Amino acid sequence: MSFRKRNVVIGTPSTAASSLPARQDKTLAPGVRPSPLDGRPTTSTGTPSLDQLLAGHNGFPLGTSLLIQEAGATDFGGTLLRYFAAEGLVQGHHVHLLGYGDAWRRELPGLDTGGKTSRMARKETAADDKMKIAWRYEALGNASSRTTPSRGQGEAQFCHSFDLAKRLESSHIQGKLYTTQVGDAWARPERTPFKDFLAGVAAAVKTTPPNTIHRIIVPGLLSPALYPSAACRPQEVLQFLHGLRALLRRHPSQITALVTLPVSLFPRSTGLNRWMELLSDGVLELIPLQHQSQMALEPGKENKSQGLLRAHSLPVFHEKGGGLEGSWSREDLSFKLSASSGLVITPYSLPPVGEEENASATPKATEGKKDALEF
């Protein structure tokens, strides 16, 4: 006689199993991985140090925007945009550009096909080993390594390596580039380039599959070299940013945006700039140093800090904030640009006292002092 639990109908295991919710296997798009904080999808900006800075997500959260302010006549923000566009085109994303034509694609950095990727992979592995200080960080690293094989690709595919001395070849482009030039078509308020651009992005999102990623790039917003004076009116630019924010909230898992603004023409003390910051999810400010504003293209030449970076706000992962623990947002940051490594963001630190004086001393002067001491 077999034992059997009472009050259980025989032959109903299938109904109990059917009552459970079906498991949905969601495949992530290329170049997208879940955030280690809350699991929201993130993509890479093409700059590994910028991915590390963005509030601990280790990537750019989809459905958010980032406003990059730059002072002076340099174009470090434009370099970040080119890396962002090149990463999207290599991953197969749709890139929407406002302000330039198809010729802008020839300025994108080329894909580094050398051994730099393997070196970066080894550095990431060493960094993961350093993270295993406490059990919670070890569990976090194991969780992130378990999410990688779901795409069937390596972790290095999340962010590629680029070389500014090269140009992106057509054979490496897997995505599409949509361009919208800004002209003098501001006489009709119902059909401005801002509204045409947003309408084109919304139409592209509807006609593409749900797992397609769209990257919005707006270089030099309100720059006199691209935009007429009519575009600088608050009712024009603020409506554009408000519509862009609504588009991001409507498609939180498909669209991300990166915008640069010349802060020398529109300082942070003005009301227009403050409203633009409120309509953006993250605000970064680049402050180039005047005496070190040029990029060193020579390989092997060590660059000093070429500017300072201030993180005024970063995309958070819920309405109560968070995501700032363990990030660099509370420290003084600096950046440097080179052809091989791109733009690298690091914590700013002053050199030891007397190091620059010793470095400035020439070998001939040192030899003269040694000879003078000999008897």
Helices and strands as residue ranges (DSSP letters): H 13-19, E 32-34, E 41-43, H 48-53, E 60-61, E 65-70, H 76-91, E 94-98, G 102-107, E 109-111, H 116-131, H 135-147, G 148-151, G 155-158, E 162-167, G 170-172, E 176-180, G 189-191, H 193-207, E 214-218, G 229-232, H 234-250, E 255-262, H 271-278, E 282-288, G 290-292, E 307-313, E 333-338, E 342-347, H 355-360, H 363-373
